Amino acid sequence: MFDSVGNTIFTIVLGVILVYLIIWSVKFISYRLAKKRKENSVTVREKQKSIRHRTIACSKDYWYNIREVEDCPEDEPVERLYHYFETEQECIKALILEMYDCGIVRTEEIEKIAYGEEQPEVKTTTSMFDPYAVDAEYDEFEYDFDEAVEELMLQDDEEVAASAEAADDAEIRAEIYDCWTGYVMQLYDRISVNCNEEMKLHIRNKIMMYGHKEAGILIHSPE
């Protein structure tokens, strides 16, 4: 009889323990699920925020260096490499500067075409045999790049080209312009512009037209 009572008590204890374990398991699973849902919710919100920022960024006009974006680490946002602009003029100025900063424009090539092996005449009181005369001329060079781009925006492309062809040194200008268009093509191999197609074409045409400037201007970086 004692064995029967003992077995009954033992069975009841096991039953209580089993019920406790079931209740504990349910509560633990519910806790883990709630925590997981919370973590997923935070992750989703962060992704939505990131997508929202990317959408806003991509709705703006910008340009970037293709190589820099390709080399950007995966854990860093590529948007930090975008150069945003509000007007065509702003983009044109930035891209012309990029041509000089990246060494695309070979000023010595333009200089050789324009002046041959000789340096341009120095219009100063310094003796023509002074070895520092040409350097002095370059040091005193003044050119308002911002104003030049503003004028470029107002000029008709065909009129600019016709004026260059009619100049006395048209052959030299044509050769320099041919070099310049090559530089522009190299630029567009390196950069990508994000805006509507009409604006892209206009920006590219104006950068091309900058190549009709005087050789004395093109051999100097706008900075």
Rosetta constraint file for C-alpha pairs under 8 A:
AtomPair CA 1 CA 5 HARMONIC 6.38 0.50
AtomPair CA 2 CA 6 HARMONIC 6.04 0.50
AtomPair CA 3 CA 7 HARMONIC 6.03 0.50
AtomPair CA 4 CA 8 HARMONIC 6.24 0.50
AtomPair CA 5 CA 9 HARMONIC 6.20 0.50
AtomPair CA 6 CA 10 HARMONIC 6.01 0.50
AtomPair CA 7 CA 11 HARMONIC 5.98 0.50
AtomPair CA 8 CA 12 HARMONIC 6.19 0.50
AtomPair CA 9 CA 13 HARMONIC 6.18 0.50
AtomPair CA 10 CA 14 HARMONIC 6.18 0.50
AtomPair CA 11 CA 15 HARMONIC 6.07 0.50
AtomPair CA 12 CA 16 HARMONIC 6.19 0.50
AtomPair CA 13 CA 17 HARMONIC 6.16 0.50
AtomPair CA 14 CA 18 HARMONIC 6.00 0.50
AtomPair CA 15 CA 19 HARMONIC 6.13 0.50
AtomPair CA 16 CA 20 HARMONIC 6.08 0.50
AtomPair CA 17 CA 21 HARMONIC 6.08 0.50
AtomPair CA 18 CA 22 HARMONIC 6.14 0.50
AtomPair CA 19 CA 23 HARMONIC 6.14 0.50
AtomPair CA 20 CA 24 HARMONIC 5.98 0.50
AtomPair CA 21 CA 25 HARMONIC 5.93 0.50
AtomPair CA 22 CA 26 HARMONIC 6.16 0.50
AtomPair CA 23 CA 27 HARMONIC 6.22 0.50
AtomPair CA 24 CA 28 HARMONIC 6.00 0.50
AtomPair CA 25 CA 29 HARMONIC 5.99 0.50
AtomPair CA 26 CA 30 HARMONIC 6.05 0.50
AtomPair CA 27 CA 31 HARMONIC 6.09 0.50
AtomPair CA 28 CA 32 HARMONIC 6.17 0.50
AtomPair CA 29 CA 33 HARMONIC 6.06 0.50
AtomPair CA 30 CA 34 HARMONIC 6.07 0.50
AtomPair CA 31 CA 35 HARMONIC 6.13 0.50
AtomPair CA 32 CA 36 HARMONIC 6.03 0.50
AtomPair CA 33 CA 37 HARMONIC 6.04 0.50
AtomPair CA 34 CA 38 HARMONIC 6.20 0.50
AtomPair CA 35 CA 39 HARMONIC 6.23 0.50
AtomPair CA 36 CA 40 HARMONIC 6.06 0.50
AtomPair CA 37 CA 41 HARMONIC 5.99 0.50
AtomPair CA 38 CA 42 HARMONIC 6.32 0.50
AtomPair CA 39 CA 43 HARMONIC 6.22 0.50
AtomPair CA 40 CA 44 HARMONIC 6.01 0.50
AtomPair CA 41 CA 45 HARMONIC 6.15 0.50
AtomPair CA 42 CA 46 HARMONIC 6.19 0.50
AtomPair CA 43 CA 47 HARMONIC 6.17 0.50
AtomPair CA 44 CA 48 HARMONIC 6.06 0.50
AtomPair CA 45 CA 49 HARMONIC 6.05 0.50
AtomPair CA 46 CA 50 HARMONIC 6.11 0.50
AtomPair CA 47 CA 51 HARMONIC 6.05 0.50
AtomPair CA 48 CA 52 HARMONIC 5.99 0.50
AtomPair CA 49 CA 53 HARMONIC 6.21 0.50
AtomPair CA 50 CA 54 HARMONIC 6.11 0.50
AtomPair CA 51 CA 55 HARMONIC 5.98 0.50
AtomPair CA 52 CA 56 HARMONIC 6.24 0.50
AtomPair CA 53 CA 57 HARMONIC 6.07 0.50
AtomPair CA 54 CA 58 HARMONIC 5.94 0.50
AtomPair CA 54 CA 79 HARMONIC 7.71 0.50
AtomPair CA 55 CA 59 HARMONIC 6.16 0.50
AtomPair CA 56 CA 60 HARMONIC 6.94 0.50
AtomPair CA 57 CA 79 HARMONIC 7.46 0.50
AtomPair CA 60 CA 84 HARMONIC 7.00 0.50
AtomPair CA 60 CA 85 HARMONIC 7.86 0.50
AtomPair CA 60 CA 195 HARMONIC 7.68 0.50
AtomPair CA 61 CA 84 HARMONIC 5.79 0.50
AtomPair CA 61 CA 85 HARMONIC 5.82 0.50
AtomPair CA 61 CA 86 HARMONIC 6.84 0.50
AtomPair CA 61 CA 193 HARMONIC 7.80 0.50
AtomPair CA 61 CA 194 HARMONIC 5.53 0.50
AtomPair CA 61 CA 195 HARMONIC 5.05 0.50
AtomPair CA 62 CA 82 HARMONIC 6.05 0.50
AtomPair CA 62 CA 83 HARMONIC 5.18 0.50
AtomPair CA 62 CA 84 HARMONIC 4.07 0.50
AtomPair CA 62 CA 85 HARMONIC 5.69 0.50
AtomPair CA 62 CA 193 HARMONIC 6.07 0.50
AtomPair CA 62 CA 194 HARMONIC 5.25 0.50
AtomPair CA 62 CA 195 HARMONIC 6.97 0.50
AtomPair CA 63 CA 82 HARMONIC 5.88 0.50
AtomPair CA 63 CA 83 HARMONIC 5.27 0.50
AtomPair CA 63 CA 84 HARMONIC 6.60 0.50
AtomPair CA 63 CA 91 HARMONIC 8.00 0.50
AtomPair CA 63 CA 191 HARMONIC 6.84 0.50
AtomPair CA 63 CA 192 HARMONIC 5.49 0.50
AtomPair CA 63 CA 193 HARMONIC 4.21 0.50
AtomPair CA 63 CA 194 HARMONIC 5.75 0.50
AtomPair CA 64 CA 68 HARMONIC 7.85 0.50
AtomPair CA 64 CA 69 HARMONIC 7.44 0.50
AtomPair CA 64 CA 81 HARMONIC 6.35 0.50
AtomPair CA 64 CA 82 HARMONIC 5.04 0.50
AtomPair CA 64 CA 83 HARMONIC 5.97 0.50
AtomPair CA 64 CA 191 HARMONIC 5.54 0.50
AtomPair CA 64 CA 192 HARMONIC 5.60 0.50
AtomPair CA 64 CA 193 HARMONIC 6.74 0.50
AtomPair CA 65 CA 69 HARMONIC 6.46 0.50
AtomPair CA 65 CA 81 HARMONIC 7.70 0.50
AtomPair CA 65 CA 190 HARMONIC 5.82 0.50
AtomPair CA 65 CA 191 HARMONIC 4.44 0.50
AtomPair CA 65 CA 192 HARMONIC 6.60 0.50
AtomPair CA 66 CA 70 HARMONIC 6.22 0.50
AtomPair CA 66 CA 190 HARMONIC 5.57 0.50
AtomPair CA 66 CA 191 HARMONIC 5.23 0.50
AtomPair CA 66 CA 192 HARMONIC 6.45 0.50
AtomPair CA 67 CA 71 HARMONIC 6.19 0.50
AtomPair CA 67 CA 190 HARMONIC 6.82 0.50
AtomPair CA 68 CA 72 HARMONIC 6.14 0.50
AtomPair CA 68 CA 81 HARMONIC 7.35 0.50
AtomPair CA 69 CA 78 HARMONIC 6.11 0.50
AtomPair CA 69 CA 81 HARMONIC 6.80 0.50
AtomPair CA 72 CA 76 HARMONIC 6.84 0.50
AtomPair CA 72 CA 77 HARMONIC 7.94 0.50
AtomPair CA 72 CA 78 HARMONIC 6.47 0.50
AtomPair CA 78 CA 82 HARMONIC 7.26 0.50
AtomPair CA 85 CA 90 HARMONIC 6.08 0.50
AtomPair CA 85 CA 91 HARMONIC 5.92 0.50
AtomPair CA 86 CA 90 HARMONIC 6.92 0.50
AtomPair CA 86 CA 91 HARMONIC 7.98 0.50
AtomPair CA 87 CA 91 HARMONIC 6.64 0.50
AtomPair CA 88 CA 92 HARMONIC 6.14 0.50
AtomPair CA 88 CA 199 HARMONIC 7.11 0.50
AtomPair CA 88 CA 202 HARMONIC 7.98 0.50
AtomPair CA 88 CA 203 HARMONIC 6.19 0.50
AtomPair CA 89 CA 93 HARMONIC 6.24 0.50
AtomPair CA 89 CA 149 HARMONIC 6.82 0.50
AtomPair CA 89 CA 150 HARMONIC 7.11 0.50
AtomPair CA 89 CA 153 HARMONIC 7.01 0.50
AtomPair CA 89 CA 203 HARMONIC 7.87 0.50
AtomPair CA 90 CA 94 HARMONIC 6.32 0.50
AtomPair CA 91 CA 95 HARMONIC 6.12 0.50
AtomPair CA 91 CA 203 HARMONIC 7.40 0.50
AtomPair CA 92 CA 96 HARMONIC 6.16 0.50
AtomPair CA 92 CA 149 HARMONIC 7.73 0.50
AtomPair CA 92 CA 203 HARMONIC 6.01 0.50
AtomPair CA 92 CA 204 HARMONIC 7.95 0.50
AtomPair CA 92 CA 206 HARMONIC 7.25 0.50
AtomPair CA 92 CA 207 HARMONIC 6.27 0.50
AtomPair CA 93 CA 97 HARMONIC 6.23 0.50
AtomPair CA 93 CA 146 HARMONIC 7.54 0.50
AtomPair CA 93 CA 149 HARMONIC 6.89 0.50
AtomPair CA 94 CA 98 HARMONIC 6.15 0.50
AtomPair CA 95 CA 99 HARMONIC 6.29 0.50
AtomPair CA 95 CA 207 HARMONIC 7.95 0.50
AtomPair CA 96 CA 100 HARMONIC 6.74 0.50
AtomPair CA 96 CA 207 HARMONIC 6.85 0.50
AtomPair CA 97 CA 101 HARMONIC 6.01 0.50
AtomPair CA 97 CA 221 HARMONIC 7.24 0.50
AtomPair CA 97 CA 222 HARMONIC 6.54 0.50
AtomPair CA 97 CA 223 HARMONIC 7.31 0.50
AtomPair CA 98 CA 102 HARMONIC 5.85 0.50
AtomPair CA 99 CA 103 HARMONIC 6.34 0.50
AtomPair CA 99 CA 104 HARMONIC 5.11 0.50
AtomPair CA 99 CA 105 HARMONIC 5.88 0.50
AtomPair CA 99 CA 183 HARMONIC 7.50 0.50
AtomPair CA 99 CA 184 HARMONIC 7.70 0.50
AtomPair CA 99 CA 187 HARMONIC 6.33 0.50
AtomPair CA 100 CA 104 HARMONIC 5.98 0.50
AtomPair CA 100 CA 105 HARMONIC 5.43 0.50
AtomPair CA 100 CA 221 HARMONIC 5.89 0.50
AtomPair CA 104 CA 183 HARMONIC 5.90 0.50
AtomPair CA 104 CA 186 HARMONIC 7.06 0.50
AtomPair CA 104 CA 187 HARMONIC 7.07 0.50
AtomPair CA 105 CA 180 HARMONIC 7.49 0.50
AtomPair CA 105 CA 183 HARMONIC 5.94 0.50
AtomPair CA 106 CA 110 HARMONIC 6.78 0.50
AtomPair CA 107 CA 111 HARMONIC 6.03 0.50
AtomPair CA 107 CA 218 HARMONIC 7.15 0.50
AtomPair CA 107 CA 219 HARMONIC 4.60 0.50
AtomPair CA 107 CA 220 HARMONIC 7.24 0.50
AtomPair CA 108 CA 112 HARMONIC 6.07 0.50
AtomPair CA 108 CA 219 HARMONIC 7.29 0.50
AtomPair CA 109 CA 113 HARMONIC 6.34 0.50
AtomPair CA 110 CA 114 HARMONIC 6.14 0.50
AtomPair CA 110 CA 176 HARMONIC 6.02 0.50
AtomPair CA 110 CA 179 HARMONIC 7.61 0.50
AtomPair CA 110 CA 215 HARMONIC 6.77 0.50
AtomPair CA 110 CA 218 HARMONIC 7.51 0.50
AtomPair CA 110 CA 219 HARMONIC 6.51 0.50
AtomPair CA 111 CA 115 HARMONIC 5.85 0.50
AtomPair CA 111 CA 116 HARMONIC 7.21 0.50
AtomPair CA 111 CA 215 HARMONIC 6.94 0.50
AtomPair CA 111 CA 216 HARMONIC 7.94 0.50
AtomPair CA 111 CA 219 HARMONIC 6.46 0.50
AtomPair CA 112 CA 116 HARMONIC 4.49 0.50
AtomPair CA 112 CA 117 HARMONIC 6.08 0.50
AtomPair CA 113 CA 172 HARMONIC 6.73 0.50
AtomPair CA 113 CA 175 HARMONIC 7.35 0.50
AtomPair CA 113 CA 176 HARMONIC 6.75 0.50
AtomPair CA 114 CA 172 HARMONIC 6.29 0.50
AtomPair CA 114 CA 173 HARMONIC 7.86 0.50
AtomPair CA 114 CA 176 HARMONIC 7.53 0.50
AtomPair CA 114 CA 215 HARMONIC 6.36 0.50
AtomPair CA 115 CA 119 HARMONIC 5.98 0.50
AtomPair CA 115 CA 120 HARMONIC 6.13 0.50
AtomPair CA 119 CA 134 HARMONIC 7.24 0.50
AtomPair CA 120 CA 134 HARMONIC 7.66 0.50
AtomPair CA 121 CA 134 HARMONIC 7.96 0.50
AtomPair CA 122 CA 128 HARMONIC 7.30 0.50
AtomPair CA 122 CA 133 HARMONIC 6.65 0.50
AtomPair CA 122 CA 134 HARMONIC 6.22 0.50
AtomPair CA 122 CA 137 HARMONIC 6.61 0.50
AtomPair CA 126 CA 130 HARMONIC 6.74 0.50
AtomPair CA 126 CA 133 HARMONIC 6.54 0.50
AtomPair CA 127 CA 133 HARMONIC 7.65 0.50
AtomPair CA 128 CA 133 HARMONIC 7.11 0.50
AtomPair CA 129 CA 133 HARMONIC 7.87 0.50
AtomPair CA 132 CA 136 HARMONIC 6.07 0.50
AtomPair CA 133 CA 137 HARMONIC 6.35 0.50
AtomPair CA 134 CA 138 HARMONIC 6.35 0.50
AtomPair CA 135 CA 139 HARMONIC 6.12 0.50
AtomPair CA 136 CA 140 HARMONIC 6.29 0.50
AtomPair CA 137 CA 141 HARMONIC 6.39 0.50
AtomPair CA 143 CA 217 HARMONIC 7.56 0.50
AtomPair CA 143 CA 222 HARMONIC 7.61 0.50
AtomPair CA 144 CA 148 HARMONIC 6.20 0.50
AtomPair CA 145 CA 149 HARMONIC 6.26 0.50
AtomPair CA 145 CA 222 HARMONIC 5.77 0.50
AtomPair CA 146 CA 150 HARMONIC 6.31 0.50
AtomPair CA 147 CA 151 HARMONIC 6.27 0.50
AtomPair CA 148 CA 152 HARMONIC 6.12 0.50
AtomPair CA 149 CA 153 HARMONIC 6.21 0.50
AtomPair CA 150 CA 154 HARMONIC 6.75 0.50
AtomPair CA 151 CA 155 HARMONIC 6.30 0.50
AtomPair CA 152 CA 206 HARMONIC 6.89 0.50
AtomPair CA 152 CA 209 HARMONIC 7.73 0.50
AtomPair CA 152 CA 210 HARMONIC 7.36 0.50
AtomPair CA 153 CA 206 HARMONIC 7.15 0.50
AtomPair CA 155 CA 159 HARMONIC 7.43 0.50
AtomPair CA 155 CA 160 HARMONIC 6.95 0.50
AtomPair CA 156 CA 160 HARMONIC 6.29 0.50
AtomPair CA 157 CA 161 HARMONIC 6.29 0.50
AtomPair CA 157 CA 205 HARMONIC 7.71 0.50
AtomPair CA 157 CA 206 HARMONIC 7.62 0.50
AtomPair CA 157 CA 209 HARMONIC 6.72 0.50
AtomPair CA 158 CA 162 HARMONIC 6.07 0.50
AtomPair CA 159 CA 163 HARMONIC 6.07 0.50
AtomPair CA 160 CA 164 HARMONIC 6.29 0.50
AtomPair CA 160 CA 209 HARMONIC 7.38 0.50
AtomPair CA 160 CA 212 HARMONIC 7.43 0.50
AtomPair CA 161 CA 165 HARMONIC 6.32 0.50
AtomPair CA 161 CA 209 HARMONIC 7.68 0.50
AtomPair CA 161 CA 212 HARMONIC 7.32 0.50
AtomPair CA 162 CA 166 HARMONIC 6.27 0.50
AtomPair CA 163 CA 167 HARMONIC 6.40 0.50
AtomPair CA 164 CA 170 HARMONIC 6.23 0.50
AtomPair CA 164 CA 173 HARMONIC 6.91 0.50
AtomPair CA 164 CA 174 HARMONIC 7.89 0.50
AtomPair CA 164 CA 212 HARMONIC 6.56 0.50
AtomPair CA 165 CA 170 HARMONIC 5.09 0.50
AtomPair CA 165 CA 171 HARMONIC 7.93 0.50
AtomPair CA 165 CA 173 HARMONIC 7.82 0.50
AtomPair CA 165 CA 174 HARMONIC 7.50 0.50
AtomPair CA 166 CA 170 HARMONIC 6.35 0.50
AtomPair CA 169 CA 173 HARMONIC 6.17 0.50
AtomPair CA 170 CA 174 HARMONIC 5.95 0.50
AtomPair CA 171 CA 175 HARMONIC 6.33 0.50
AtomPair CA 172 CA 176 HARMONIC 6.23 0.50
AtomPair CA 173 CA 177 HARMONIC 5.99 0.50
AtomPair CA 173 CA 212 HARMONIC 7.06 0.50
AtomPair CA 173 CA 215 HARMONIC 7.95 0.50
AtomPair CA 174 CA 178 HARMONIC 6.07 0.50
AtomPair CA 175 CA 179 HARMONIC 6.43 0.50
AtomPair CA 176 CA 180 HARMONIC 6.20 0.50
AtomPair CA 176 CA 211 HARMONIC 7.45 0.50
AtomPair CA 176 CA 215 HARMONIC 7.68 0.50
AtomPair CA 177 CA 181 HARMONIC 6.16 0.50
AtomPair CA 177 CA 211 HARMONIC 5.26 0.50
AtomPair CA 177 CA 212 HARMONIC 6.14 0.50
AtomPair CA 178 CA 182 HARMONIC 6.47 0.50
AtomPair CA 179 CA 183 HARMONIC 6.40 0.50
AtomPair CA 180 CA 184 HARMONIC 6.30 0.50
AtomPair CA 180 CA 208 HARMONIC 7.27 0.50
AtomPair CA 180 CA 211 HARMONIC 5.49 0.50
AtomPair CA 181 CA 185 HARMONIC 6.27 0.50
AtomPair CA 181 CA 208 HARMONIC 6.10 0.50
AtomPair CA 181 CA 211 HARMONIC 7.33 0.50
AtomPair CA 182 CA 186 HARMONIC 6.34 0.50
AtomPair CA 183 CA 187 HARMONIC 6.22 0.50
AtomPair CA 184 CA 188 HARMONIC 6.34 0.50
AtomPair CA 184 CA 207 HARMONIC 7.42 0.50
AtomPair CA 184 CA 208 HARMONIC 6.84 0.50
AtomPair CA 185 CA 189 HARMONIC 6.37 0.50
AtomPair CA 186 CA 190 HARMONIC 6.69 0.50
AtomPair CA 187 CA 191 HARMONIC 6.27 0.50
AtomPair CA 188 CA 192 HARMONIC 6.71 0.50
AtomPair CA 193 CA 200 HARMONIC 6.97 0.50
AtomPair CA 194 CA 200 HARMONIC 7.86 0.50
AtomPair CA 195 CA 199 HARMONIC 6.52 0.50
AtomPair CA 195 CA 200 HARMONIC 6.37 0.50
AtomPair CA 196 CA 200 HARMONIC 6.28 0.50
AtomPair CA 197 CA 201 HARMONIC 6.22 0.50
AtomPair CA 198 CA 202 HARMONIC 6.27 0.50
AtomPair CA 199 CA 203 HARMONIC 6.06 0.50
AtomPair CA 200 CA 204 HARMONIC 6.21 0.50
AtomPair CA 201 CA 205 HARMONIC 6.11 0.50
AtomPair CA 202 CA 206 HARMONIC 6.22 0.50
AtomPair CA 203 CA 207 HARMONIC 6.29 0.50
AtomPair CA 204 CA 208 HARMONIC 6.23 0.50
AtomPair CA 205 CA 209 HARMONIC 6.17 0.50
AtomPair CA 206 CA 210 HARMONIC 6.33 0.50
AtomPair CA 207 CA 211 HARMONIC 7.31 0.50
AtomPair CA 208 CA 212 HARMONIC 7.99 0.50
AtomPair CA 209 CA 213 HARMONIC 7.93 0.50
AtomPair CA 211 CA 218 HARMONIC 7.36 0.50
AtomPair CA 213 CA 217 HARMONIC 6.43 0.50
AtomPair CA 213 CA 218 HARMONIC 6.54 0.50
AtomPair CA 214 CA 218 HARMONIC 6.46 0.50
AtomPair CA 215 CA 219 HARMONIC 6.16 0.50
AtomPair CA 216 CA 220 HARMONIC 7.17 0.50
